[in-house]
Amino acid sequence: MASLSASNHVARVLSVANHVADVDASSRIANSWRRCLISHKLDPARQGPPQTLTEAEIRHVAGPMEEVIRLATPDLDDLARVLRDAGYCVNLADANATMLFSRLPCEADAKMFLDWKIYTGSNFAETFEGTNGLGTALAEEKPILVHRDEHFRAQWHMFSCAVAPLFDQAGRLAGAINITSCREDLERTAHQLALAVTMEATRRVEGAIFRGHFRNAWIATVPGDGGSGLIAYDDDRRIVGACRSARALLGLTDGMIASGIDLSRYLKFDHHAGRSSDDVVALRRADGSALGQGHIAPPQRARSPVPRRDVPADRFDALNRLAGRDPGLVKSVKRLRNIGDHNLPVLLHGETGVGKDVFARAIHAASNRARNDYVALNCAAMPESLIDAELFGYEAGAFTGARREGSKGLIVQADGGTLFLDEIGDMPIALQTRLLRVLENREVWPLGARRPVPVDIRLISATHRDLGRMAEEGAFRADLYFRLRGMEVRLPALRDRADRDDIIRQIAREEAPNCRLSEEVWALLSAYPYPGNMRQLRHVLRLAGCTAENGVITDADLDLPPFGGRGAEPDLAAAERATIVEALRKHSGRVTEAARALKLSRATLYRKIKQLKIETAQ
């Protein structure tokens, strides 16, 4: 747009709004002008400086941005040095378009910015100032160059602004980096080059924000069409964070990240990558196809087994999502809110596959222990001979085969955080006694230790067994049972949830995002009793999403074994017993081979044989 007088500029703006001007009616500038006239009710002829905050107001607004400003300052200073001689002012603004950091150019050009109040404290939201680089970039959440007469208000016609929005570690809009020039001798192409430099500086700042937030996590840099993306994951390769571009590239959502979804569902690379330094690796998609070269960076400092996930503004968001619209779970989450940060043990009760570990992680994330470790142990998957050492730790040389440096054990690892004991009903009686002492005395005695180690843990336990009945029968310590049951949360089976249809829709979106369900499939999924609960549903839909043709899942894509009718409650103990009996039959009663086939430890299989009263050949 050529330079115009104020009156001609106003006429031009109005003609564009009425779709009569000879400009691209769908251009971003034209769309912004229409927003300013129709939605914001602004006058392009209005004169006067922008709204400017007082020093006290600036300090108040800048508080939440303090860490972002600190991380961004080195790159902003570099940007200012590069562009200073070209007369550019460099600003960092918050998401409301208030400038909180400014670097002015040389004195001759700086006077223009000071006269027009383009400095720290000024607000350039599109709703106030009309089309301008800062306000429009934030409104659209896209980089933009607004050149001279493209501004909505005629008084800003001498300025050119190149702006890139800034997103935080969770992909949320955090602010923008703005460069503005008042030089009349610079053509649009020069400003476009400056915009490219600004966008690169913004990506570096976003990387610094992400790495600073997830300094205790592994970070994968993934190539993509829109630039590289960053994914943070823990030692178990569970995703704990992803930047905006990585979320778009892989289809990640807040809910998927909060649930600790496995990285291997999206990326595959050499297992040893990044163990010593920032490594360049060949990345593959989950289906094995090449994705390109990426980087794997180890944690920046000594870290915990599970780094803190990106916690939403409401720390109970993950729990609320898991509760959905089920009345029982909604009531339980409300009670957990009331408990707050009191160190009360929680006992989760539910069938296999209902998501006890996911729920426990959400409880940890909602507590004041979220910055510390979440450490988990499945008591049913660990041989008796190893549970003791894994849980309580040991000194160097405590027993044959022990590590030379010893092991501090999971309880000590969870100090200050949360210890999750899954399937605690399978914990041997002798270890129950030791665990009870830990809970009573708040200290743990590692094997071979001469003195106890003080610990501060919150204990969350989970089981599918009736611990109360087991305590009455002497199969579980009654005093430990009442210690664990500070608050009991019953996680209903999927078939019993009041919001089952909502859950099926949500998991379908997550596991088969590019597919839709046919009416026949919806009827089948809605009626099926799901003996394997959430885990079974996810596996069924994941497989169906891979086999569906033309983006439609049909009944031929569903792998749903026959299991009664709608509402039928499966006898899980009977099903477990039948599975073990069949494995023993196939392996001629050889427990070791049956255990290997069932992917259980031999000690665990022996316990189950005894509990389920299965006869074996002697």
Secondary structure by P-SEA (a helix, b strand, c coil): cccccaaaaaaaaaaaaacccccccccaaaaaaaaaccccccccccccccccccaaaaaaaaccaaaaaaaaaaaaaaaaaaccccbbbbbcccccccccbbbbccaaaaaaaaaaccccccccccccccccaaaaaaaccbbbbbccccccccccccbbbbbbbbbccccccccbbbbbbccccccaaaaaaaaaaaaaaaaaaaaaaaaaaaccbbbbbbbccccbbbbbbccccccccccaaaaaaacccaaaaaacccccccccccccccccccccccccccccccccbbbbbccccccccccccccccccaaaaaaaacccaaaaaaaaaaaaacccbbbbbbbbcccccaaaaaaaaaaaccccccccccccccccccccccccccccccccccccccccccccccccccbbbbbcccccccaaaaaaaaaaaaccccccccccbbbbbbbbbbbbbccaaaaaaaaccccaaaaaaaccbbbbbcccccccaaaaaaaaaaaaacccccccaaaaaaaaaccccccaaaaaaaaaaaaaacccccccccccccccccccccccaaaaaaaaaaaaaaaaacccaaaaaaaacccaaaaaaaaaaacccccc
